[in-house]
Amino acid sequence: MKFAVQLYSLRDLIHNGDDFLKILEEVKKLGFEGVEFAGYFGLSAETIRAKLDELGLVAVGTHIGLDDYLPENIEKTTAFHKTLGCLAIGVGGAAHDTVEACEHTGDVLKKGAELSGFATYYHNHTEEFTPLANGKTAMEIISARTKLEIDTYWSFYAGVDNYRFITEHKDDILFIHIKDGLAGKPKALTEGDNDLDAVIRAVKETGIEWVILENDDPVPDGLSDVARSMRYLQSVK
């Protein structure tokens, strides 16, 4: 089990390319082994890759737009993320409110995987666990076409048993987003009511390699929030 951080958690401290490179240094100091991207702040893939290599960080994945996977854009997307050395490429969310929208989202990601050679993945929020007109959830429809990145707080908030879901759908899950929260508001790990220990137990039993920390609304700032969460992660490794 390895730990990465979704850099969206640190967005309050990143305003330009220089800030971005400095944050990578701070992430390494905290003990993270990898990062998941949420924007590149105008930096070239070569510049980012050089910094990752210098620090010994893995480019685990990324959240980019669904349009980046379309046939007319996939060559550029592929070249950039191959240079970064990404293990896989994903989206932080896309249209999922109807059966047709879910099918489109999943099909675009499936085609993107075929054309790029990358595994592609979809990151959930709460609504993807609500049954649609055909009785299936967005997660069921999308996972039939691409891999999943399970955000374990939004699944928990939707009423999902994370241990059961992860163990039963292990073949569909590429990465885990570990997150805590309270009453629908994200929190640092152990500061909410998510069953984090059940998530970690499921990860260990299934052999999912990468657990990615995220907090959509860090307090008082991204770095101190992430540092508090890292203390929990270090205790369960």
C-alpha positions as CSV (number, residue, x, y, z in Angstrom):
1,M,0.0,0.0,0.0
2,K,1.4,3.3,-1.1
3,F,0.2,6.8,-0.4
4,A,-0.2,9.7,-2.8
5,V,-2.0,13.1,-2.5
6,Q,-4.5,14.7,-4.9
7,L,-2.9,18.1,-5.4
8,Y,-6.4,19.7,-5.5
9,S,-6.1,19.5,-1.7
10,L,-3.3,22.0,-1.8
11,R,-4.7,24.4,-4.4
12,D,-4.9,27.3,-1.9
13,L,-1.1,27.3,-1.9
14,I,-0.6,27.0,-5.7
15,H,-1.0,30.1,-7.7
16,N,1.7,29.6,-10.4
17,G,4.3,27.1,-11.7
18,D,6.9,28.0,-9.1
19,D,4.4,27.4,-6.3
20,F,3.5,24.1,-7.9
21,L,7.1,22.9,-7.8
22,K,7.6,24.0,-4.2
23,I,4.4,22.1,-3.2
24,L,5.9,19.0,-4.6
25,E,8.8,19.4,-2.3
26,E,6.5,19.8,0.7
27,V,4.5,16.7,-0.3
28,K,7.7,14.7,-0.4
29,K,8.8,16.0,3.0
30,L,5.5,14.8,4.5
31,G,6.2,11.3,3.3
32,F,4.0,10.9,0.3
33,E,5.3,8.6,-2.4
34,G,3.2,9.9,-5.3
35,V,0.9,12.6,-6.5
36,E,-2.3,12.9,-8.5
37,F,-2.6,16.0,-10.6
38,A,-5.5,18.5,-10.9
39,G,-3.9,21.1,-13.3
40,Y,-0.4,21.9,-14.3
41,F,-0.2,25.7,-13.9
42,G,1.4,26.3,-17.3
43,L,4.4,24.0,-16.7
44,S,5.6,21.7,-19.4
45,A,5.5,17.9,-18.8
46,E,9.3,17.9,-19.0
47,T,9.7,20.4,-16.2
48,I,7.2,18.6,-14.0
49,R,8.8,15.2,-14.7
50,A,12.3,16.5,-13.9
51,K,11.0,17.7,-10.5
52,L,9.2,14.4,-9.8
53,D,12.4,12.5,-10.6
54,E,14.5,14.8,-8.5
55,L,12.2,14.1,-5.5
56,G,11.5,10.5,-6.2
57,L,7.7,11.0,-6.5
58,V,5.5,8.9,-8.7
59,A,2.9,10.5,-11.1
60,V,0.1,8.2,-10.0
61,G,-2.7,9.8,-12.0
62,T,-4.5,12.9,-13.0
63,H,-7.9,14.6,-13.2
64,I,-8.4,16.1,-16.6
65,G,-11.5,17.0,-18.6
66,L,-13.5,14.4,-20.5
67,D,-12.9,16.3,-23.8
68,D,-9.2,15.5,-23.4
69,Y,-10.1,11.9,-24.2
70,L,-11.8,12.6,-27.4
71,P,-10.1,11.2,-30.6
72,E,-9.2,14.7,-31.8
73,N,-7.4,15.4,-28.5
74,I,-6.1,12.1,-27.3
75,E,-2.7,12.3,-29.1
76,K,-1.8,15.5,-27.2
77,T,-3.2,14.0,-23.9
78,T,-1.2,10.8,-24.4
79,A,2.1,12.6,-25.2
80,F,1.9,14.9,-22.2
81,H,1.1,12.2,-19.7
82,K,3.6,9.7,-21.0
83,T,6.2,12.3,-20.5
84,L,5.0,12.8,-16.9
85,G,5.2,9.0,-16.4
86,C,1.6,8.7,-15.2
87,L,0.5,5.3,-14.2
88,A,-3.1,6.0,-15.4
89,I,-5.2,9.0,-16.4
90,G,-8.7,9.9,-15.2
91,V,-11.5,12.4,-14.7
92,G,-12.6,14.0,-11.5
93,G,-16.2,13.8,-12.6
94,A,-18.3,14.0,-15.8
95,A,-21.9,13.9,-16.9
96,H,-23.7,11.2,-15.0
97,D,-27.3,12.3,-14.4
98,T,-28.9,10.1,-17.0
99,V,-28.3,6.7,-18.4
100,E,-27.3,8.2,-21.7
101,A,-24.9,10.6,-20.1
102,C,-23.2,7.8,-18.1
103,E,-22.9,5.6,-21.2
104,H,-21.3,8.6,-23.1
105,T,-18.9,9.3,-20.2
106,G,-17.9,5.6,-20.0
107,D,-17.6,5.2,-23.7
108,V,-15.3,8.3,-24.1
109,L,-13.0,7.0,-21.4
110,K,-13.0,3.5,-22.9
111,K,-12.1,4.8,-26.3
112,G,-9.5,7.1,-24.7
113,A,-7.9,4.0,-23.1
114,E,-7.8,2.1,-26.4
115,L,-6.2,5.1,-28.2
116,S,-3.7,6.1,-25.5
117,G,-2.6,2.8,-24.1
118,F,-3.3,4.2,-20.6
119,A,-5.8,2.8,-18.1
120,T,-8.5,5.4,-17.6
121,Y,-10.6,5.9,-14.6
122,Y,-13.6,7.8,-13.2
123,H,-13.8,9.5,-9.8
124,N,-17.1,9.5,-8.1
125,H,-19.1,11.8,-5.9
126,T,-22.3,10.9,-4.0
127,E,-24.8,11.1,-6.8
128,E,-23.3,8.3,-8.8
129,F,-24.7,5.8,-6.3
130,T,-28.4,6.8,-6.9
131,P,-30.3,4.5,-9.2
132,L,-31.2,6.0,-12.6
133,A,-34.2,5.4,-14.9
134,N,-33.0,1.9,-15.8
135,G,-32.5,0.9,-12.2
136,K,-28.7,0.9,-12.4
137,T,-26.4,3.5,-10.8
138,A,-24.0,5.6,-12.6
139,M,-21.2,3.6,-11.0
140,E,-22.5,0.4,-12.5
141,I,-22.9,1.9,-16.0
142,I,-19.5,3.6,-16.0
143,S,-17.6,0.8,-14.5
144,A,-18.7,-1.5,-17.3
145,R,-16.6,0.7,-19.6
146,T,-13.7,2.0,-17.6
147,K,-12.0,1.7,-14.2
148,L,-13.0,3.5,-11.0
149,E,-11.3,5.7,-8.5
150,I,-13.5,5.3,-5.4
151,D,-13.8,8.4,-3.3
152,T,-14.5,6.7,0.0
153,Y,-16.1,9.7,1.8
154,W,-18.6,10.4,-1.0
155,S,-19.5,6.7,-1.2
156,F,-19.9,6.6,2.6
157,Y,-22.0,9.7,2.5
158,A,-24.2,8.0,-0.1
159,G,-24.8,5.1,2.4
160,V,-22.4,2.6,0.8
161,D,-20.6,0.1,3.0
162,N,-17.0,0.9,1.8
163,Y,-15.5,-2.4,2.9
164,R,-18.1,-4.4,1.1
165,F,-18.0,-2.3,-2.0
166,I,-14.3,-2.3,-2.4
167,T,-13.9,-6.0,-1.8
168,E,-16.8,-6.9,-4.1
169,H,-15.7,-4.6,-6.9
170,K,-11.9,-4.9,-6.6
171,D,-11.5,-5.7,-10.3
172,D,-13.2,-2.5,-11.3
173,I,-11.2,-0.2,-8.9
174,L,-7.9,1.2,-9.9
175,F,-7.3,3.7,-7.1
176,I,-8.8,4.6,-3.7
177,H,-9.4,8.2,-2.6
178,I,-9.2,8.2,1.1
179,K,-11.2,11.0,2.6
180,D,-13.1,11.9,5.8
181,G,-16.0,14.2,6.4
182,L,-19.0,15.1,8.5
183,A,-22.5,15.9,7.3
184,G,-21.3,16.2,3.7
185,K,-18.4,18.5,4.5
186,P,-14.9,17.0,3.9
187,K,-12.5,16.9,6.8
188,A,-9.0,15.8,7.5
189,L,-8.7,12.1,8.3
190,T,-10.1,11.0,11.7
191,E,-11.9,14.4,12.0
192,G,-15.1,13.1,10.5
193,D,-17.3,9.9,10.7
194,N,-16.1,7.8,7.8
195,D,-15.1,4.3,8.7
196,L,-11.5,4.8,7.6
197,D,-10.2,1.6,9.2
198,A,-12.7,-0.4,7.1
199,V,-11.3,1.3,4.0
200,I,-7.7,0.5,4.9
201,R,-8.7,-3.1,5.7
202,A,-10.4,-3.5,2.3
203,V,-7.3,-2.0,0.6
204,K,-5.0,-4.4,2.3
205,E,-7.2,-7.4,1.6
206,T,-7.7,-6.6,-2.1
207,G,-4.1,-5.5,-2.8
208,I,-5.0,-2.2,-4.3
209,E,-1.6,-0.5,-4.5
210,W,-2.3,3.3,-4.4
211,V,-4.3,5.1,-1.7
212,I,-4.7,8.8,-2.6
213,L,-5.5,11.4,0.0
214,E,-7.9,14.2,-0.9
215,N,-9.7,17.0,1.0
216,D,-11.9,19.3,-1.1
217,D,-12.1,21.9,1.7
218,P,-8.9,21.9,3.8
219,V,-8.8,23.8,7.1
220,P,-7.0,26.1,7.9
221,D,-4.9,25.5,4.8
222,G,-4.0,22.6,2.5
223,L,-0.6,21.8,3.8
224,S,-1.5,21.6,7.5
225,D,-4.6,19.7,6.8
226,V,-2.8,17.2,4.7
227,A,-0.1,16.9,7.4
228,R,-2.8,16.0,9.9
229,S,-4.2,13.3,7.6
230,M,-0.7,11.9,7.0
231,R,-0.3,11.1,10.6
232,Y,-3.3,8.7,10.4
233,L,-1.9,7.1,7.2
234,Q,1.5,6.5,8.7
235,S,-0.2,4.8,11.7
236,V,-2.0,2.2,9.5
237,K,0.7,1.4,6.9
